[in-house]
């Protein structure tokens, strides 16, 4: 019997939920949705947020980016961003397949290393005086470099999300197939005694 994709084993009349399968389902689902959500956040910056800021005067663009950098630190986005790293590792550990491991690595590298070594150091723009003479040069430098790193991690997050979705599909198909096989075995075992009884009745009549 399968309920919500989790295998259930019947022992002595009691239904025992296979916790390993439940954990696999939960971590794969979370990793799929979370990595896709984070990819969407980065995608919005890559496709129109930064371009919109670039249409402003340098002082206004710098102030806006400084406000974004301050606000996002305490947001749910950052919590989801970093929570996905250990949960995706758990999903990979539970599955142990090349696809799940690669997906977890790709997400982790994008979330921690690309962001930490590429985007975060550039946020020194937060210390730039928007009205200083070099504001235009500072913004141009920040805009081009930050965008490049953001596009890299956006592609990595999208790849990770795609990998986790595929892995969930493979896992779910396997669980369904196993459940169907168990059901057919139970039906076959349930019919066996009836066939034996029919044979005995025919033998007695003869």
C-alpha positions in Angstrom: 0.0 0.0 0.0 1.3 3.5 -0.9 0.1 6.7 0.7 1.5 10.0 -0.4 4.4 8.2 -2.0 5.6 6.6 1.2 5.8 2.9 1.4 3.7 1.3 4.2 4.4 -2.2 5.5 1.9 -4.2 7.4 3.2 -6.2 10.3 0.9 -8.0 12.7 -2.1 -5.9 11.7 -0.2 -2.6 12.4 0.8 -0.2 9.6 4.5 0.8 9.9 5.4 3.8 7.9 8.8 3.4 6.2 10.5 6.5 7.6 13.3 6.3 5.2 10.9 6.7 2.3 9.1 9.5 4.0 12.4 11.3 4.6 13.4 10.8 1.0 10.1 12.1 -0.3 10.2 15.2 2.0 13.8 16.1 1.3 13.5 15.6 -2.5 10.3 17.7 -2.6 11.8 20.4 -0.5 15.0 20.5 -2.5 13.1 20.6 -5.8 10.8 23.5 -4.7 13.4 25.5 -2.8 16.1 25.3 -5.4 13.6 26.4 -8.1 12.4 29.2 -5.9 15.9 30.5 -5.3 16.6 30.2 -9.0 13.5 32.3 -9.6 14.8 35.0 -7.2 18.1 35.2 -9.0 16.5 35.1 -12.4 14.4 38.2 -11.6 17.6 40.0 -10.8 19.4 38.7 -13.9 16.5 39.6 -16.3 15.1 42.9 -15.1 15.9 44.1 -11.6 19.5 45.0 -12.3 18.6 46.5 -15.7 16.0 48.6 -14.0 18.5 49.9 -11.4 20.9 50.7 -14.2 18.4 53.1 -15.7 18.6 55.3 -12.6 21.2 57.8 -11.7 24.3 56.2 -10.1 23.5 57.7 -6.7 19.9 56.3 -6.8 21.0 52.9 -8.1 23.6 52.6 -5.3 21.1 53.6 -2.6 18.6 51.1 -4.0 21.1 48.3 -4.1 22.3 49.1 -0.6 18.7 48.9 0.7 18.2 45.5 -1.0 21.4 44.1 0.5 20.4 45.2 4.0 16.8 44.0 3.7 17.6 40.6 2.2 19.8 39.6 5.1 16.9 39.2 7.5 14.5 37.9 4.9 12.9 34.5 4.5 14.7 34.3 1.2 18.1 34.0 2.9 16.7 31.4 5.4 15.5 29.3 2.5 18.7 29.9 0.5 20.9 28.4 3.2 18.5 25.8 4.6 18.3 24.2 1.2 22.0 23.3 1.4 21.9 20.7 4.2 18.5 19.5 3.2 19.6 18.8 -0.3 22.7 17.0 1.1 20.3 14.8 3.2 18.3 14.1 0.0 21.5 13.0 -1.8 22.6 10.9 1.1 19.2 9.1 1.3 19.1 8.5 -2.4 22.7 7.9 -3.1 22.3 8.2 -6.8 24.7 10.2 -9.1 21.9 12.6 -10.1 20.9 13.5 -6.5 24.5 13.9 -5.5 25.4 16.1 -8.5 22.3 18.2 -7.9 23.1 18.8 -4.2 26.7 19.7 -5.1 25.7 22.1 -7.9 23.2 23.9 -5.6 25.7 24.0 -2.7 28.5 25.4 -4.9 26.1 28.1 -6.3 24.6 29.0 -3.0 27.8 29.1 -0.9 30.9 29.4 -3.1 29.7 31.4 -6.1 27.7 33.7 -3.9 30.3 34.0 -1.1 33.3 34.4 -3.4 31.7 36.2 -6.3 28.7 38.3 -5.3 29.2 39.1 -1.6 32.6 40.7 -2.0 31.2 43.0 -4.6 28.7 44.3 -2.0 31.4 46.6 -0.7 29.3 49.0 -2.8 27.3 49.3 0.4 30.2 51.4 1.8 30.3 53.7 -1.2 29.0 57.2 -0.8 26.3 57.5 -3.4 27.2 61.2 -3.9 30.9 60.7 -4.1 32.7 61.7 -7.4 33.5 58.1 -8.3 29.9 56.8 -7.8 29.4 56.3 -11.6 32.6 54.2 -11.9 31.8 52.2 -8.8 28.3 51.4 -10.0 29.4 50.4 -13.5 32.0 48.1 -12.0 29.6 46.6 -9.6 26.8 46.2 -12.2 28.8 44.2 -14.7 30.7 41.9 -12.3 27.8 41.2 -10.0 25.5 40.4 -13.0 28.0 37.9 -14.4 28.2 36.0 -11.1 24.5 36.2 -10.6 23.9 34.6 -14.0 26.3 31.8 -13.2 24.5 30.9 -9.9 21.1 31.3 -11.6 22.0 28.6 -14.1 23.4 26.4 -11.3 20.2 26.7 -9.3 18.1 25.9 -12.3 20.2 22.9 -13.1 19.9 21.7 -9.5 16.1 22.2 -9.5 15.8 20.2 -12.7 18.0 17.4 -11.3 16.0 17.2 -8.1 12.7 17.1 -10.0 14.0 14.3 -12.2 15.2 12.4 -9.2 11.9 12.7 -7.4 10.2 11.3 -10.5 12.5 8.4 -10.7 12.0 7.7 -6.9 8.3 8.0 -7.1 8.0 5.6 -10.1 10.1 3.1 -8.3 7.9 3.3 -5.2 4.8 2.9 -7.2 6.2 0.0 -9.1 7.2 -1.7 -5.9 3.8 -1.1 -4.4 2.1 -2.6 -7.5 4.3 -5.7 -7.3 3.5 -6.2 -3.7 -0.2 -5.8 -4.4 -0.1 -8.4 -7.1 1.8 -10.8 -4.8 -0.8 -10.4 -2.1 -3.6 -11.0 -4.6 -1.9 -14.1 -5.9 -1.2 -15.4 -2.4 -4.8 -14.7 -1.4 -6.1 -16.7 -4.4 -3.9 -19.7 -3.8 -5.8 -21.1 -0.8 -9.1 -20.8 -2.7 -7.7 -22.7 -5.6 -6.5 -25.4 -3.3 -9.9 -25.6 -1.6 -11.6 -25.9 -5.0 -9.2 -28.7 -5.9 -10.0 -30.6 -2.7 -13.8 -30.2 -3.3 -13.5 -31.6 -6.8 -11.4 -34.5 -5.5 -14.1 -35.3 -3.0 -16.9 -35.1 -5.6 -14.9 -37.5 -7.8 
